Amino acid sequence: MNRVLVAMSGGVDSSVAAALLVEAGHEVVGVTMKTFCYSDIPSHGKTCCGLDGIMDARRVADTLGIAHYVFDVEEDFTRDVIDDFVAEYARGRTPNPCVRCNSNTKFRDLFERGRALGCDGIATGHYVRIHHHEEGSRLLRGLDDAKDQSYFLWGLPPSMLPTLLFPLGELTKAEVRARARDLGLVTADKPESQEICFVPTGDYRDLLKKRLETIHPALEPGPLVTSEGEVVGKHSGYAGFTVGQRKGLGGGFPDPMFVLQIRADTREVVIGPREELFRDLVKVQEVNWLGHAPEPGHRVRTQLRYRAPLVEATVRAADVEDDMILELDEAQPAITPGQSAVVFEGDRVLGGGRIAGAALGAAL
């Protein structure tokens, strides 16, 4: 690949990714995406996608001597990420907007813009690896387990894999920062953004209150119930809860209580002791395979939440179109609808999808 388009958020990772590609002799073009209207978001400058991110990306591009463009993708980002985020919480689920952004907005748009600019490849600062072979391209976990970001990329169109480059896949975060300092990049010691980029207040409920109707069931009071159906309390809106949550459930129980399930149709938040959180069957929908779908009985590893450990599992059903059932070797706690189940064979990402539900020792 000679001419490469690099997504530059204004953070240290994408800055070093661009620098490494320049060092490798590629003709690099930097691109920053404007994903939402900053004037509507308080403290927008603190986010990775804020105005200061654009300016930092431009400063890095100037230091590296590469072209830099800003593309407005606000309409697509709002439809594919923000609207989906709100709709998922309204359904009683817990979405991961970074997965959605990568799958539906970022890489697709980069691919289209790259082609328009005559680029052969697309690169980002994700901590993942990709191996290109004559028989195809394989997406792999990053070498540093502490920073691996393959969880966010299961939704990539498989046809796009041959065009992708991930320069940071063999590096640790400490090595990336050291490289940035050596190069004198302004982003070398820039802290990582922890909040959701379009929720800089840190409380996603602020966004829900703004975008949902004035009176919406997700934000209305409802009952706290046990798995047996006993009403044991009241909550202020099921959108404020997620499976596995302990805080905000009140007291007076003999044992610590956790959210087991959210029933949006009845506004019930089901709670119970920790032992009731465990499930060993996972139903996954909106599945995307980065190659052939595995046959039933195929042994895999799966990751059910970002930062969660990989667990051994067997594919019990895998529909090329949409659905998958995973049977876990050991039951896991807090398997959460809306989060992703990513499937691996060794370090290779086979694919993934959105968790629709989970059960313990029973058919889904």
C-alpha positions, 0 to 999 in steps of 0.5 A, spaced: 500 500 500 502 506 497 497 512 499 494 510 506 488 514 509 489 515 517 483 516 522 486 521 526 482 523 532 487 528 536 489 522 541 496 519 541 494 513 538 492 515 532 498 520 532 503 515 532 500 510 527 500 516 522 508 517 524 509 510 523 506 509 516 510 515 514 517 512 517 515 506 513 515 510 507 507 510 505 504 517 502 499 518 508 493 522 508 490 524 515 483 525 516 479 527 522 471 526 523 466 531 525 461 527 528 456 531 532 454 539 533 459 541 538 455 547 540 450 543 543 455 539 547 457 542 554 465 541 555 466 538 548 473 540 548 475 534 553 472 529 548 477 525 543 472 528 538 472 535 540 474 541 537 481 541 540 482 534 538 481 536 531 486 542 532 491 537 535 490 532 529 492 538 525 498 540 529 501 533 528 499 532 521 503 539 520 509 536 524 509 529 520 508 533 513 502 530 511 495 533 508 490 533 513 482 533 512 476 534 516 470 530 514 463 532 517 459 525 518 454 528 523 448 526 520 451 518 519 453 518 526 447 521 529 443 516 525 447 510 526 450 511 533 446 516 537 439 514 535 441 507 536 444 508 543 438 512 545 433 506 542 437 501 545 436 504 552 429 505 551 428 497 550 432 496 556 438 494 553 446 496 554 449 498 548 456 499 546 457 505 542 464 504 540 462 498 537 456 501 533 461 507 531 466 502 528 461 498 524 457 503 521 460 509 521 467 510 522 470 505 517 465 505 512 466 512 511 474 512 511 473 507 506 469 511 501 473 517 503 479 514 502 477 511 495 475 518 493 482 521 495 486 515 491 488 511 497 490 504 497 489 503 504 486 505 511 489 505 518 487 507 525 490 507 532 487 501 534 491 496 538 489 490 534 493 486 528 492 484 521 495 479 517 494 479 510 495 473 506 494 470 499 488 466 501 485 472 505 486 477 511 485 475 518 484 480 524 487 478 530 488 481 537 493 486 539 499 483 542 498 487 549 492 484 552 492 490 557 490 494 550 487 489 545 481 493 542 479 487 537 472 487 541 470 493 538 471 491 531 467 485 530 462 488 525 467 490 520 465 488 513 469 482 511 471 485 504 474 491 507 479 487 511 485 487 505 485 494 505 486 495 513 493 497 517 493 497 524 500 500 526 500 499 533 498 492 534 505 489 536 506 495 541 504 497 548 501 504 550 507 505 554 511 504 547 507 508 543 507 514 548 515 514 548 515 514 541 510 520 541 515 524 545 521 522 541 518 525 535 516 531 539 508 530 538 503 535 541 499 529 543 505 525 547 502 526 554 495 527 552 490 523 557 485 518 554 478 520 553 474 515 558 467 518 557 462 517 551 464 522 546 457 525 545 456 524 553 461 528 556 457 530 562 459 523 564 451 521 565 448 518 559 441 519 562 442 527 560 442 525 553 436 520 554 432 525 557 434 530 552 432 525 546 426 521 548 419 524 549 418 528 555 414 522 558 417 515 556 417 509 560 424 508 560 425 514 565 418 513 569 418 510 575 417 502 576 417 496 580 423 492 583 422 485 583 425 479 585 426 473 580 419 470 583 415 476 582 415 479 589 415 487 589 421 489 593 421 496 591 421 502 586 426 505 581 426 512 578 427 509 571 429 502 568 434 506 563 438 508 569 440 500 570 444 495 567 445 487 568 450 486 574 449 493 577 449 493 584 448 501 586 441 504 586 437 498 589 436 501 596 437 497 602 434 492 607 436 486 604 439 480 607 444 479 602 447 484 596 442 485 591 444 485 583 440 487 577 438 480 573 434 483 568 430 489 565 423 488 562 422 494 558 414 492 557 412 492 564 418 497 567 420 492 571 427 491 574 429 484 576 434 484 582 437 478 586 443 475 589 449 475 585 449 467 584 443 468 580 447 473 575 450 467 572 448 464 565 451 459 560 447 460 554 448 466 550 443 468 544 447 473 539 443 477 534 446 481 528 452 477 527 457 479 522 462 473 520 469 476 518 470 469 514 466 463 514 461 462 519 463 456 524 459 450 524 455 447 530 460 444 535 466 448 533 470 450 539 471 458 540 473 463 545 468 469 547 469 475 550 462 478 552 464 485 555 470 489 553 475 488 559 472 481 560 476 475 560 476 470 554 472 464 556 471 457 552 465 456 549 461 451 543 457 454 538 451 451 538 448 454 532 450 459 527 446 462 522 450 466 516 444 471 516 443 473 523 443 469 529 448 465 533 447 461 540 453 460 544 454 455 550 459 457 555 464 451 558 463 455 565 457 460 567 459 467 567 455 473 571 452 479 568 451 477 561 448 483 558 443 484 552 446 490 548 453 488 549 457 484 544 459 477 544 466 477 540 468 470 537 475 468 537 479 462 534 486 463 538 487 470 537 483 470 530 477 474 530 472 470 527 466 475 528 461 477 533 454 480 534 449 483 539 447 479 545 440 478 545 439 474 551 442 469 556 439 463 560 442 458 565 442 450 563 435 451 559 434 452 551 433 460 549 
